[in-house]
Amino acid sequence: MPHVLLIEDDASVRDGMELVLRRHGYG
């Protein structure tokens, strides 16, 4: 899984990860 380097805010990173996982059906 590629790492998102453009987002520096931890909260935003976590939200982004949740969104990605949800889109791929892991949530």
Rosetta constraint file for C-alpha pairs under 8 A:
AtomPair CA 4 CA 13 HARMONIC 7.79 0.50
AtomPair CA 7 CA 12 HARMONIC 6.77 0.50
AtomPair CA 7 CA 13 HARMONIC 6.22 0.50
AtomPair CA 8 CA 12 HARMONIC 7.64 0.50
AtomPair CA 8 CA 13 HARMONIC 7.27 0.50
AtomPair CA 9 CA 13 HARMONIC 6.22 0.50
AtomPair CA 10 CA 14 HARMONIC 6.19 0.50
AtomPair CA 11 CA 15 HARMONIC 6.19 0.50
AtomPair CA 12 CA 16 HARMONIC 5.98 0.50
AtomPair CA 13 CA 17 HARMONIC 6.10 0.50
AtomPair CA 14 CA 18 HARMONIC 6.21 0.50
AtomPair CA 15 CA 19 HARMONIC 6.22 0.50
AtomPair CA 16 CA 20 HARMONIC 6.17 0.50
AtomPair CA 17 CA 21 HARMONIC 6.06 0.50
AtomPair CA 18 CA 22 HARMONIC 5.96 0.50
AtomPair CA 18 CA 27 HARMONIC 7.25 0.50
AtomPair CA 19 CA 23 HARMONIC 6.09 0.50
AtomPair CA 20 CA 24 HARMONIC 6.25 0.50
AtomPair CA 21 CA 25 HARMONIC 6.05 0.50
AtomPair CA 21 CA 26 HARMONIC 4.98 0.50
AtomPair CA 21 CA 27 HARMONIC 5.57 0.50
AtomPair CA 22 CA 26 HARMONIC 5.68 0.50
AtomPair CA 22 CA 27 HARMONIC 4.66 0.50
